[in-house]
C-alpha cells in the first residue's frame, strides 16, 4: 500500500468513526478538505451544496483562497460545481484559461490565482446534493488514480451529509414534538404540564431565597358568549389577542400559560412583597378590559383573577388549585376584578365550584339522562306529547335538581352542548316509541334556554340533529320562556320565525309569569300556550287565578293557539281545566315524569296511541 493509499484509508476510517456520532458536520467537512490537500496534488478544496429550492452555498473550504473560489460560485451562481450538479458527472478543467462555459467565474478566479479546477458531484441515489471542488494554482491534469480517489472522497462526503441531515431532522422533529407537548397549540404559551414544572422549580428556589411566589388564575368573563355569538374562529382570535396582552403586561421572568379554553395562569417569582402582585393584577385588569377589534367588530371583555401565594408545604397542584378557588370567589362577586384567596370562604365554596367543573364533563361521562312527562288531551286522556326533562346523576352527589343544573349550565356556557344532547336523545327516544306503537302523531317537547336560542349556530344545530335522527320537524315542539324575548326581542323573533319555517312547533312555556305575555301571543309565531302551574295551583280557591286561566284559554283559542295547563295535581283541577276547554293538561295527578325505560314498556303494551286513565 502506497503512502497516499494509507492516508486515504486513514481518512475513510476517521469518517466511519464519526458517521454515527453527534460531532459537528462543519468540523468534519473542514477537516476533510484540509486532509485532501495533504494527500492529493492540489492546493485547495471546498464543498458547495445545491438544491432545486435554494441557491448554491458553500459549507467548507480548506483555506482562504479555496473559500474565495467557493464564494465566487455561490455569488455568481456559475462555475464547475453548477455543471457537476446539473449533469451528475465530474468536471475536469486542467487549464482554466481555456474554459469558456462560465466566463465571469473564470476571469475572477484566474485573477485570484486559480489555474485548474476539478469538480466531483455529491449525490445520494438519484438526488444531487452539490459538488466537491479541488483547486490548483498551476495548470495540469490529475492522474486517473487521483480522480478515482477524489470521487471516492466525494461519495463519502455525500454519505456523511445525508447521515448528518437525517440526524438533524430527527433532532428537530424530537425538539418540535417536545415543544408541542409543552406548549398550547393556539397561542404558543406554555401549557399546564410546563407550568407545573416551572411552579415546582419556583417553589424550590423560594426555599433557598426566601422570596415570595404567587400564582394568578385568570378566567375571561363572558368569553363563551363571544364564542357562541360570533363563532369559534372569533373566539380563537380573541384568545390569541388576550395572550399577547398578558405577555406584554408581565415583568421579565414571569410565566404566562394557557390551561384550557379561556383560562390563563401567571406565575410570578422572586417577589419582595405582596404589593407587587396587586399592582400586576390591576394592570392586567386594565389591559384585558381595553376593547378588542375582531374583524371590525368591537368586543369588550373583563376577567376574574384569583391570586394565591405559596406557603410552606405547598406543592404545584395545590398552589394552582388555591388560585383557581380565588378566581371563583371573584366570579361569585360579579367578576371583572381580582383578589387573593379567602380561606374562610373557600370551605363554603369548594362544593359548588367542584360541581360546576363536574358539569363540564357530564355529557362526556354519560351522567345525563332524560325523564319524560306525558301531556294529556283533556277530552279522551290520550297522550299527545311527552316533555323531555333533564336529569343529572352525579356519581358522588346523586340526582342534582334541574333548578340547579340549568342556571349553572347557563352560567358556564355548557348549556349549548347539553341542550344539543337533550334534543338528539329526545329525538332518538321518540323515534323508538313510534316504531313500537306505530303512532306517528306523538310530539316530543324539548325546553330551550334563551342562551341556546340566541346562539348563532342554534338553527343549524337543530336542523342537523333532525337529519341525524331522521326526525320530521312537526314531531318536535320547542318550549321557550319569556326570558328569551326580554334578552333580545328582535333576534328572538327572527330565530323563532326560522324554526317555524322549518316546520317545528313552538310553545310559550310558563305563560303568565312575565311582564308582557299577552303581546307575545300576537307578535311571536307560537303554536301553544302553556299556562304556568302557579295559576293552576290556586284555580279552585282564588277567583283571580280562575279568571286568568279562563280568559287566557279563551284568548288563545281566538288566536288559533292550543293550550296546555301545567301542574294539574288534583282531580278537581283536572275537571276544572277540562270544563274551561283547555286542550291539554300536564301534572302529577295525570302522570309523574318517568324514565325512558318505563315509556318503552308502555309503548310495548300499547297497540297504537297511549292513553292514561286516572
Secondary structure, 3 states (H helix, E strand, C coil): CCHHHHHHHHHHHHHHHHCCCCCCHHHHHHHHHHHHHHHCCCCEEEEEEEECCEEEEEEEECCHHHHHHHHHHHHHCCCHHHHHHHHCCCEEECCHHHCCCCHHHHHHHHHCCCCEEEEEEEEECCEEEEEEEEEECCCCCCCHHHHHHHHHHHHHHHHHHHHHHHHHHHHHHHHHHHHHHHECCCCCCECHHHHHHHHHHHHHHHHHHCCEEEEEEEEEECHHHHHHHHCHHHHHHHHHHHHHHHHHHCCCCCEEEEEECCEEEEEEEEECCCHHHHHHHHHHHHHHHCCEEECCEEECCEEEEEEEECCCCCCHHHHHHHHHHHHHHHHHCCCCCEEECCHHHHHHHHHHHHHHHHHCCCCCCCCEEEEEEEEEECCCCEEEEEEEEEEEEECCCEEECHHHHHHHHHHHCCHHHHHHHHHHHHHHHHHHHHHHHCCCCCEEEEECCHHHHHCCCHHHHHHHHHHHCCCCHHHEEEEECCHHHHHCHHHHHHHHHHHHHHCCEEEEEEECCCCCHHHHHHHCCCCEEEECHHHHHCCCCCHHHHHHHHHHHHHHHHCCCEEEECCCCCHHHHHHHHHCCCCEECCCCCCCCEEHHHHHHHHHHCCCCCECCC
